[in-house]
Amino acid sequence: MLLNYDVVIIGGGPAGMAAAIAAHDSGAKTLILERDVRLGGILNQCIHQGFGLHYFGEEMTGTEYAERFRREVHKRDIDVMLEAMVLSLGEARIVTALSPERGLVKVKAGAVVLAMGCRERTAGAIALPGTRPAGIYTAGMAQKMCNIDGYLVGREVVILGSGDIGLIMARRMTTEGAKVKLVLELMPYSSGLKRNIVQCLDDYGIPIKYSHTITRVVGNPRITGIYYAPVGEDRRPILSEEKFVSCDALLLSVGLIPENDLLGGLGVEMSSVTNGACVDENRMTSLKGVFSCGNVLHVHDLVDNVSREAEIAGRAAASYAKGDLKSGEGVCVCAKDGVRYALPQRLTKGEGKVKIFFRVDGVYKGAKLVAECEGRQIFAKKFAVLAPGEMGDIEIDKAGVDGDIVVRLQR
């Protein structure tokens, strides 16, 4: 049996729900395929505040943010298939999925929106040295076990990495009665938001050591401690300065990987920096009719930006499915001189303003960010501080774009 929809959304987290609402409101018959038992994605385990201030104008928890969108999905005639594992995406936009309720289903889509989010790097992914005892968790898994399942994963905790989930779990473990003894960060700066450093570490007296990493994990059958050391400019540990700290749990917050396995073999142009697809301002990939948004495209620090980006993809997908999305001559958007990446990577010449999102590759104070087109400056702004943990954005007018754009720092 072959089902037919104008727009199929793969993933029912914050990006998927926002894209589905936008596609439906643009007149498209829409289906969400979600592998979990309910919509919401990672937000279902985020019971802390800090969501919605930019999008809704009020601060709420992650669960409240997800519920707000769930209600909007259910108000509309949007079909939702839960516990649906997508097995493949074909070149003709035929999506194959498996669910307990429907069995094996094939869906023909006028357009597809990828909104699968990302997964955490594990101990194996970073080749964590030492033994492999019990008590080592990714920060997100520890968050799920604590907030949803009601388990305390340890009493004495060390956290490797300073991503936002790790910082939030440092606070969460402390409020649950555990002792967070140390946060170790390989880089000389945090990969998380500055506000989380202040609210989750500084306010609770939790120490963080920059330019440090774990040299050995010890313990059998459960972790009993870790050895750590500072790293040099080459990021290799200085073993002569190695120290030991005891712990019964180690949480890893060492990066996220966009879940783009479905794109394998389809020839989609990918970014080696974001590990997501290369897209235009409508968030369409190099595969016509396939769009990408949210953390599967590039890792965001604010869910509010995820929702805004997903709305762009949802509206454009509906327009494409109806044959209304016009294509034109394109230009490239490149990043250099301190800017790690800029997104979208392509723009279509024409009228209108468009936002370009970017991240820098280090901490810069008093830096001037510029966008240049054919050697001509089309945007310039001075920032007090730019850091890798916080995504920035600029807005340019496409009317002034007649060639490739370069986004860079001018120092």
Buried (B, 14 or more C-beta within 10 A) or exposed (E): EEBEBBBBBBBBBBBBBBBBBBBBBBEBBBBBBBBBEEBBBBBBBBBBEBBBEEBBEEEBBBBBBBBBBBEBBEEEEBBBBBBBEBEBBEEEBBBBBBBEEEEEBBBBBBBBBBBBBBBBBBBEBBEBBBBEBEBBBBBBBBBBBBBEEEEBBBEBBBBBBBBBBBBBBBBBBBEBEBEBBBBBBBBEBBBBBEEBBEBBBEEEEBEBBBBBBBBBBBBEEEBBBBBBBBBEEEEEBEEEEEEEBEBBBBBBBBBBBBBBEBBEEBEBEBBEBBBBBBBBBBBBBBBEBBBBBBBBBBBBBBBBBBBBBBBBBBBBBBBBBBEEBEEEEBBBBBBEBBBBBBBBBBBBEEEEEBBBBBBBBBBBEEBBBBBBBEEEEBBEEEBEEBBBBBBBEBEBEBEEBEEBBBBBBEE
